[in-house]
Amino acid sequence: MEGAGVTYRDDADFWEGAKEGRLLLRRCARCGAFSHPPVPMCGDCHSLEWTTQPASGRGTVYTWLVSKHPSKPDAHPRIVALVDLAEGVRIVSNLRDVETGDVRDGMPVTVFFDEIGGHVLPQFRPAAEDA
């Protein structure tokens, strides 16, 4: 996790990739299982050895919500989505370039990167249905 200028060993590759516009996932060097969010030990085989692999950046919306500030009106409320990546893991991110009435579970999405609050973050937008 990156916060207040601190990057932790387990997620350093994820944040470095984001700065470069690449969605990187941890993959167990022993059994090949993907892990996100990054953790120290593989949940499948308990290995501590990891590799990093670029993700396709494609996925589908598993579920979503509209996030609104609790005490002051938002000019543009955020759509927060739990995205099933093609690699078989889920990632929480903002869903952009879509109106709330057009969002649906199972909607295909694709990643892009944007600087928000001084940090480059993966964001998702609708993808072509036939892509």
VENBEL-V311500 format. One line per field, one symbol per residue. ss: DSSP state (~ for helix, > for strand, _ for the rest). psi: psi as a letter, one per 40 degrees, with the letter a starting at -180 (. if undefined). A space follows every 10 residues. Layout:
ss: ???
psi: ???
//
This chain:
ss: _>>__>>_~~ ~~~~~~~~~_ ___>>>>>__ ___>>_____ _________> >>>>___>>> >>>>>>>___ _______>>> >>>>>____> >>>>>>___~ ~~_____>>> >>>>>>__>> >>>>>>____ _
psi: ihifehhidd edddddddde fhhhihhhed eehihhihid hhedeeiehi ihhhideiai hdiiihhihd eiihdgiihh ihhhideeii hhiihifiid eehiiehhii iiiihhfehh ihiiiiihde .
//
